[in-house]
């Protein structure tokens, strides 16, 4: 069977994660690569870091698919004196194409938010909100009510380990059943979370003032808030993306290997003095 071309793989990815569904500020799709080049190995990762690109090159990958964009904001130089320039150079010199599926993967079905909801064990999923005409986030039910403390511990076991762990705003003994999720940064969705009737909201990158105001509005009750880490909540999508891509390629997919990065690209390395649910370090 003839080898896949990059153009064929891009066509499959665009079908799974249509660029037209990305947020207006986003930059997705093919970043580097020749559409006619053959693709025998595909590497999946959350972030297009220098280490991830090297990992892809060492694995003999022809295509790197990442969730986060490399060139989200305008640049005027790709000289190797900058990290982004060095990354672009490493991709081009290594003959590794780069494709990005970011907010279009967040809103896809299945996508980033579905992967997080599935890991938590939610059922009866519905969209959390409509953003620029796209369904973002998911709301679902746990099989049974449980304490917020037990929920957080179970969530920690379902996510890949990261130095920052999981931060929780709410009493460990609080009861939860209905859960809202948004993979990655989601502290601009609190109004939608309240409207959904969720007992707890799982997302990442929660900032002091929005969280404090949200907890004040809740008067100590629901929705409770869980910051589970940006990389951790989005890395779950990589397994789903692999399955969906191979399915979309069909018989042609038998000519390609699809690998998932083993690197943790969470930028934090360690924490000191974290307080336990019981109030001790």
C-alpha positions as CSV (number, residue, x, y, z in Angstrom):
1,X,0.0,0.0,0.0
2,X,1.3,3.5,-0.9
3,X,2.6,5.6,1.9
4,X,0.4,8.3,3.4
5,X,1.2,11.9,2.5
6,X,1.1,14.8,4.9
7,X,-1.8,16.2,2.9
8,X,-3.9,13.1,3.6
9,X,-3.2,13.2,7.3
10,X,-3.9,16.9,7.5
11,X,-7.2,16.2,5.7
12,X,-8.1,13.6,8.3
13,X,-7.1,15.9,11.2
14,X,-9.1,18.8,9.7
15,X,-12.1,16.5,9.6
16,X,-11.8,15.6,13.3
17,X,-10.9,19.1,14.4
18,X,-12.2,21.6,11.8
19,X,-10.1,24.8,11.8
20,X,-13.3,26.8,11.3
21,X,-14.4,25.8,14.9
22,X,-11.3,27.3,16.5
23,X,-11.6,30.5,18.5
24,X,-11.2,33.7,16.6
25,X,-7.9,34.5,18.4
26,X,-6.4,31.0,17.9
27,X,-3.8,29.8,15.3
28,X,-4.3,26.1,14.3
29,X,-3.6,23.8,11.4
30,X,-0.4,23.0,9.6
31,X,2.6,25.1,10.8
32,X,5.6,23.4,9.1
33,X,5.9,20.7,6.5
34,X,5.5,19.8,2.8
35,X,2.0,18.5,2.0
36,X,3.6,16.0,-0.4
37,X,6.1,14.5,2.1
38,X,5.4,10.9,3.2
39,X,4.2,10.2,6.8
40,X,5.2,7.0,8.4
41,X,5.3,8.0,12.1
42,X,3.2,10.5,13.9
43,X,4.0,11.9,17.4
44,X,1.3,13.4,19.7
45,X,2.0,15.9,22.5
46,X,0.4,18.8,24.4
47,X,3.2,21.3,23.9
48,X,5.7,21.9,21.0
49,X,8.7,22.4,23.2
50,X,12.3,21.9,22.2
51,X,12.4,18.7,24.2
52,X,9.2,17.3,22.6
53,X,10.6,18.2,19.1
54,X,13.8,16.4,19.9
55,X,11.8,13.4,21.2
56,X,9.8,13.3,17.9
57,X,13.1,13.5,15.9
58,X,14.6,10.7,18.0
59,X,11.6,8.6,17.4
60,X,11.8,9.1,13.6
61,X,8.5,11.0,13.4
62,X,7.5,12.7,10.2
63,X,4.7,14.6,11.8
64,X,4.3,16.2,15.3
65,X,0.7,16.9,16.3
66,X,0.4,19.2,19.4
67,X,-2.5,20.8,21.2
68,X,-0.9,24.1,22.0
69,X,0.3,26.4,19.1
70,X,3.9,27.2,18.6
71,X,3.3,30.6,16.9
72,X,0.2,31.9,18.6
73,X,1.5,35.5,18.6
74,X,3.3,37.2,15.7
75,X,7.0,36.8,15.5
76,X,9.4,38.7,13.3
77,X,12.3,36.3,13.5
78,X,12.9,32.5,13.7
79,X,16.6,32.8,14.4
80,X,17.9,30.1,16.8
81,X,18.7,32.8,19.3
82,X,15.1,32.5,20.5
83,X,13.4,29.3,21.8
84,X,10.7,29.5,19.2
85,X,13.2,30.1,16.4
86,X,15.2,27.1,17.6
87,X,12.1,25.0,17.6
88,X,11.1,26.0,14.1
89,X,14.7,25.3,12.9
90,X,14.7,21.9,14.7
91,X,11.4,21.0,13.0
92,X,12.6,22.0,9.5
93,X,16.1,20.6,9.8
94,X,14.7,17.4,11.2
95,X,12.1,17.2,8.4
96,X,9.3,17.0,11.0
97,X,6.0,18.6,10.1
98,X,4.0,20.3,12.8
99,X,0.2,20.4,13.0
100,X,-1.8,22.2,15.8
101,X,-5.3,21.4,17.1
102,X,-6.0,23.7,19.9
103,X,-9.4,25.3,20.7
104,X,-10.9,23.3,17.8
105,X,-9.9,20.2,19.7
106,X,-11.4,21.7,22.9
107,X,-14.9,21.9,21.3
108,X,-14.7,18.7,19.2
109,X,-16.7,15.6,20.0
110,X,-14.9,13.7,21.1
111,X,-12.3,16.2,22.2
112,X,-10.3,17.6,25.1
113,X,-13.3,18.1,27.4
114,X,-14.8,14.7,26.6
115,X,-11.5,13.0,27.5
116,X,-11.5,14.8,30.9
117,X,-15.1,14.0,31.5
118,X,-14.5,10.3,30.6
119,X,-11.5,10.1,33.0
120,X,-13.7,11.4,35.8
121,X,-16.4,8.9,35.0
122,X,-19.2,11.3,34.0
123,X,-22.3,10.2,32.1
124,X,-25.2,12.0,30.4
125,X,-22.8,14.7,29.1
126,X,-24.1,18.0,27.8
127,X,-22.2,21.2,26.7
128,X,-21.4,23.7,29.4
129,X,-21.7,26.7,27.2
130,X,-21.7,28.1,23.7
131,X,-18.6,30.2,22.9
132,X,-18.4,31.8,19.4
133,X,-21.1,29.3,18.3
134,X,-19.2,26.2,19.5
135,X,-20.1,23.9,22.5
136,X,-17.3,24.3,25.0
137,X,-16.9,22.3,28.2
138,X,-19.0,19.4,29.5
139,X,-21.4,18.8,32.3
140,X,-22.3,15.4,33.5
141,X,-23.2,13.2,36.5
142,X,-21.1,10.9,38.6
143,X,-22.4,7.4,39.1
144,X,-23.0,8.2,42.8
145,X,-22.7,11.1,45.1
146,X,-19.4,11.4,46.9
147,X,-17.5,13.8,49.2
148,X,-15.4,16.6,47.6
149,X,-12.3,15.1,49.2
150,X,-12.9,11.7,47.8
151,X,-13.7,13.2,44.4
152,X,-10.5,15.1,44.4
153,X,-8.4,12.1,45.4
154,X,-10.1,10.0,42.7
155,X,-9.4,12.7,40.2
156,X,-5.8,12.8,41.2
157,X,-5.6,9.1,40.4
158,X,-7.2,9.5,37.0
159,X,-4.8,12.3,35.9
160,X,-1.1,12.0,35.0
161,X,1.0,13.1,38.0
162,X,2.2,16.7,38.0
163,X,4.2,18.6,40.6
164,X,1.4,21.1,41.3
165,X,-1.1,18.4,42.2
166,X,-4.7,19.4,42.6
167,X,-6.0,22.6,44.3
168,X,-9.5,22.5,45.8
169,X,-11.7,25.4,46.9
170,X,-14.4,23.9,49.1
171,X,-14.9,21.8,52.2
172,X,-13.5,18.2,51.9
173,X,-16.8,16.9,53.4
174,X,-18.9,18.7,50.8
175,X,-21.1,16.5,48.7
176,X,-20.8,16.4,44.9
177,X,-22.7,14.6,42.1
178,X,-23.0,17.0,39.1
179,X,-19.7,18.0,37.6
180,X,-18.7,20.6,35.0
181,X,-15.3,20.4,33.2
182,X,-13.2,22.5,30.9
183,X,-9.7,21.2,30.0
184,X,-7.0,23.9,30.4
185,X,-7.7,27.4,31.5
186,X,-11.4,28.0,32.4
187,X,-11.8,30.7,35.0
188,X,-13.9,32.8,32.6
189,X,-16.7,30.2,32.7
190,X,-18.0,30.6,36.2
191,X,-21.4,32.1,35.1
192,X,-22.0,29.1,32.9
193,X,-20.9,26.7,35.7
194,X,-23.4,28.3,38.1
195,X,-26.2,28.2,35.5
196,X,-25.4,24.4,34.9
197,X,-26.2,23.5,38.5
198,X,-22.8,21.8,38.9
199,X,-21.7,20.9,42.4
200,X,-18.0,21.1,41.4
201,X,-16.1,22.6,38.5
202,X,-12.9,21.0,37.3
203,X,-10.5,23.1,35.1
204,X,-7.1,24.7,35.4
205,X,-5.1,28.0,35.7
206,X,-7.6,29.4,38.3
207,X,-6.5,32.8,39.4
208,X,-6.9,34.4,42.9
209,X,-9.5,37.1,42.3
210,X,-11.9,35.1,40.1
211,X,-11.8,32.2,42.5
212,X,-12.2,34.3,45.6
213,X,-15.2,36.1,44.0
214,X,-16.7,32.8,42.8
215,X,-16.5,31.4,46.3
216,X,-17.9,34.5,47.8
217,X,-20.9,34.3,45.4
218,X,-21.4,30.7,46.5
219,X,-21.5,31.7,50.2
220,X,-19.4,28.6,51.0
221,X,-21.7,26.3,49.1
222,X,-21.6,24.9,45.5
223,X,-20.1,25.1,43.0
224,X,-16.8,24.0,44.5
225,X,-13.7,24.6,42.4
226,X,-10.9,22.3,41.4
227,X,-7.7,23.4,39.7
228,X,-6.3,20.2,38.3
229,X,-3.5,21.6,36.2
230,X,-3.4,22.8,32.6
231,X,-1.1,20.1,31.2
232,X,-2.7,17.3,33.2
233,X,-6.3,18.0,32.2
234,X,-5.4,18.3,28.5
235,X,-2.9,15.5,28.2
236,X,-5.7,13.0,28.5
237,X,-6.9,14.0,25.0
238,X,-3.8,12.5,23.4
239,X,-5.1,8.9,23.7
240,X,-8.4,9.9,22.2
241,X,-6.7,11.8,19.4
242,X,-4.7,8.8,18.5
243,X,-7.7,6.5,18.3
244,X,-9.8,9.0,16.4
245,X,-7.0,9.7,13.9
246,X,-6.4,6.0,13.2
247,X,-10.2,5.6,12.8
248,X,-10.4,8.5,10.4
249,X,-7.5,7.2,8.3
250,X,-9.1,3.8,8.0
251,X,-7.2,1.2,6.0
252,X,-4.6,3.9,5.1
253,X,-3.8,4.1,8.8
254,X,-2.2,0.7,8.7
255,X,0.8,2.3,7.0
256,X,1.5,4.7,9.9
257,X,2.6,4.5,13.5
258,X,1.1,6.9,16.0
259,X,3.0,7.5,19.3
260,X,2.2,9.6,22.3
261,X,4.9,11.8,23.9
262,X,6.3,10.5,27.2
263,X,7.4,13.9,28.3
264,X,5.7,15.9,31.0
265,X,5.6,19.5,29.7
266,X,4.0,21.0,32.9
267,X,6.4,23.9,33.6
268,X,6.4,23.4,37.4
269,X,9.0,21.2,39.0
270,X,8.1,21.0,42.7
271,X,6.0,22.6,45.4
272,X,6.8,23.3,49.1
273,X,4.5,23.6,52.1
274,X,1.2,22.5,50.5
275,X,-1.6,22.1,53.0
276,X,-3.5,18.9,53.3
277,X,-7.4,18.7,53.4
278,X,-7.0,18.3,57.2
279,X,-5.2,21.6,57.5
280,X,-1.6,20.4,57.9
281,X,1.4,20.5,55.6
